């Protein structure tokens, strides 16, 4: 192999290591900011639930690496860039209802950095809003297993509200699959660059009692697992409304 080619390959390898290092540096800085959440981030829930960064660190390509896929849609305005990651609702035999029941996360970039995350209201029928807020505030304390690409954290959440059958239907529409009092919603997070347009599956599984109250909820959306069994909670003496519930979340990337 010629010396010039060796030098070029070496410089390319160094360049890749440098770029990768910058990426992990930005992730570490973001994690450090999350440890002091109220100083660096603002939670808003007026017209739409959002998380804004006062000192943005992440670039569009960083978000793509975190999600391990391109967004379903991109939009560039004069001042902002939008990345939309969409969970597309799946039906057993074609869509049989009116309305858009897809779930969208919108990442807003200003001056090339992630400034805001907008979360679709439908998302909170699957993952309760105060759990999402607690998750955001706890990410800075998450334990990261780099070798196994795993993130784990503990949440202390009070007054978890699981939606009843009418609230679920209003937010998510007809279930993808139903048997008696069990409703299952299936989604695909599509990557426009993947062959055959295959996507990453996501799901939400609800069980209701005879009065329509949710007694079990299991789901996995955008890589985040969540499970709540109110019958077990009540048997152990912990209620989902009014008392603190400790949750452990493990995300495998």
N, C-alpha and C positions, 0 to 999 in steps of 0.2 A: 504494500500500500504506500502510495506516495506521501511524503512528509506533509505537503500542503493539504492533502485530504484529511490526514490525521488531525492537523491543526483546526480545520474547519469543523470536523466532527466534535472535537474537544470544545470549541467555542460554542457550538450549538448546545452541547450538553450542559455547559456552564450557564448558558442563557436560560435553558429550561429550568434548571435548579433555582436560578435567581427569581424567575417569574413565579414558580411554585412557592418559593420562600416568601415572596411578597403577599401571595394569596393567604398563606397560613398566618403571616404577620397581621394582616387585616382581620382575619377571623379571631385571632387572639386579642386584638385591640377592641373588636366588637364585644367579645366575651367580657373583657374588663369593663367596658362601658355598661354592659347589662348588670354587672355586679353593683353598680351605682345607678340603678334604673331611673329614678326620678330626676337625676341630674342631667341625663343624656336623652331621655325619651319622654314623649307625651302620649298618653292614652286619651282618645276622644270618642265619644259615643253620642253624637248629636244626630246628624243626618245619616251617617254611616260610621261603623266602628273602624277606627284607624289607629296606627302606631306610627308616630313621627320621630325622626332622629334629629337632635339639635346639632350633632357633629357627625355627619354621614361618613362612613368608611368604605362601604362595599360598592363594587362596580357591577355593571350588568353581567359580565362574564362570571363574576363570583356567584351570583344567584343561579346561573345556569349550572355551575359546578355543584352547588349545594343541592339543587333539585335533580341533578344528573339528567337534565333534558332541556331542550329549548322551550320557550313559552309557546302556548297555543296561538298567541297573537301578539304583535308588536305595533305600537302606534307612536309616531313622533310628532310632537307639536312644536311650536316656535320656542317653547321654554322647557318642555318636559318630554321624557321618554317613558312609555308605559309598557310593562311586560305583564301579560295576563296568563296565569296558569288556571286551567279550567277542568273541573271534574264534570264530564259529560254523562248525564243520567242514561242508564241502559234499560231497555225494555225487552220482554221476552219475545214479543212478536210485533215489533214496530211501535212507534209512539201512538198512544191512544188517549191523549189528554191535551187540553189547550194550555198554553203558557210555557214559559222558559223556566225549567227547574234545574238547570245546570248550576254549579257552584263555582264562583270565581274568586281568586286572589289577585289583586292588582298591585304590582310593585311600581312605584313612581320614582323616577330618577330625575334629579335636578342637577345641572352642571356635571353630569356624568356619574353621580353617586346616588345610592339609594337613600331617598329622603322620607318616603312614607310607604306604608303597607295598608291597603284598604281590603277589608274582609267582608264578603257577601253575608248579608243577614241570614240567609238560609243555612249557612255553615253552623250557626249556633243551635240549630235544632239537633245537630249531630254531636257537637262538642260545646257544652254550656259556656256561655260568655265569660262567667267569672273563672272558669277553668282556663280558658284562653288567656285571660288577663294574668292569672297566677302563673301560668306557663311562661309567659313573656318575662315576668318579673323574676322567675327562678332560673332562667337559662344561664345567667352568669355564674350560678353555683353548680351547674351541671357537671357531672363526671364524664370525661371523654376518654374512651378507649380507642386510641388511634389504630392500634394493631387490628382490632376486630371491627373497626368503623362503627362504634356504638356510642350512643349518648344516653345517659341515665340521670334522672333527677327526681326528687321528692317534692310533692306539693302539699300544702295545707290549705284547703279550700273550705269556706263556710257557706252554708245555705245553697247547696247544689240543687238547681231546679231541673228535673228531667221533664221534658214536654209530654203532655197527654196526647192521646190519639188524634184529637182534633187539631192541636198545634202542629204535630208532625205532618199531618195531611195538608194543612194550610201552607206550611213551609216547603215541603218536599214533594207534594203531589201524591199520586198513586204509588204504592210500593211496586218495585220490580218483581217481587214475589211475595205472596201472602198465603198463610195457612192459619185459619182461625184468628187468634189474637197475636200472631207473630207477623211483623212487617219487616221485610228486608229490602233495602235500597242498594242497588249496584251502580257503580260509576267506573269510568275509565278516564285517567288523566293522559290525554293524547299528546304525543310529540310529533309535530308536523314533519320532522325529518326522518322519522322511523319508517322502515319498509313495511308495507301492508297496513300502515296506519294503526298498528297495534299500540296499546297504551298500558299504563300501569294501573292495575285494578285498585279500587277503593270500595268500601262498603259500610253500611250502617244497619244494625240488626236490633229491632225493638220488640219487646214482649210487654203486652198490656194486660191488666186485670179486667174483670167484667165491667168495671165502671170506667174503663178507658185510661186509667192511670198507668204510667210507665213503671214497670217493676224490674225490668232488666234492659240494659243498653250496652251493646258492644259495637265498636266500630274501629275502622282504621282509614284515615283520610290524610292525604299528603304526608304519608309515612308516620303519622302520629297515632299510636294505639290508645284506646280509652275503653274502660269497662266499669260498669257500675251495676251492682245487683242490690236493689233496695231490700229484698227479703233477707239476704245475708247481713246487710247493715243493721236491719232492725233486730235480727236475732242476736247480733253481737252487742246491741245496745247503742249503736251509733245511728243517728238519723241523718237523712240527706237534706233535711230542712231544719235550720236552726242551730246545728252543731258543726264543729270542724271535722272534716273528713280528710284523712291523709291518703294521698294517691302516689303511686310510683309509676313513672312513665319511662319506658325504655324504647329508644328509637334506633333501629338498625339501618345503617346506610349501606 
